[in-house]
Amino acid sequence: MSNDDITLTAGDAEVTVRPGNGGRIAGLRVGGLELLRQGERFGCFPMVPWCGRLRDGRFQDGATVHRMPLNSPPHAIHGLARDGAWRTARTSADEAVITYDLGDPWPHPGRVTQVIALTEDALTLRMSLETYESSFPAQIGWHPWFNRRLEGKGGEEGEEVRLDFRPAWQEERGEDQLPTGRRIDPRPGPWDDCFGMPDGVDATLTWPGQLELRVTSPLKWVVVYDEQQAAVCVEPQSGPPDGLNTRPRLVTPLEPLEATTTWTWRRL
């Protein structure tokens, strides 16, 4: 096993996976159009074992309080796996399987497996978190950075992306950037906010005259972040920010935590 870059192809779609850089999807090109923001912190990275902000970097596990590094003071953000080196389990022309073992400072052993599968018109990401020892609370999700504008073959930029999604509610965000626990009617953007979609995440990004991409997932939570000029983020996840404390989901030896998301596109 290694953590060298992986290239997947199907039709005119190409995906670059970087196991050594946090197990992230570093690029997704469709017909020569790069959909993901480029850079070592961008692309699309897995969020595990928690998603979004973790209040004060603390969570309670039974009677024990654990503290995670404050990588976004005063909070910890986006888990640990995006900063680690994943290893390649197997690859083919259009699919890769990579793994990451949780370790210090996370207090429990666990293995994350991510499957990246490409077809001519879709990318499917599947992730599971398993433990063979003690149970613990966890979350999983993905943080894609979609380019706000796509650059055409001649170097010219297309129109700004349009985002369409219909959440059932918005989590009210407090001054500490975390949900207050109160659900409100969805408000207009710009957003750095969590939304509830009880029938599953379903959002469409449209680059007029170029491409339409639909993000779907059985997960019931999505964070939308569009406060930067370069990109728009649509992040399916298994619970809201600070969910280790407010909506804990236990991973047990009998019940792994599993999730999937699919991006489907069509040319306009």
Protein Blocks (a to p, Z undefined) as FASTA:
>chain_A
ZZbdcdddehjbccdddfknooiafbdceehiafbdcdjklmjddddfbehjaehhiace
hjbccddddfbccbdeeijmlmmccddfbdcfkbccdddddddfbfbdcdddddddddfk
bccdddddddfbdcddddddddddddfbdcdfkopacdddddddddfbdcdddfkopaeh
iacdddddddddddddfkopadddddehiaccddddfbfbdcddfkbfkbccddddfbde
hklmmmccdddfklccddddddddddZZ
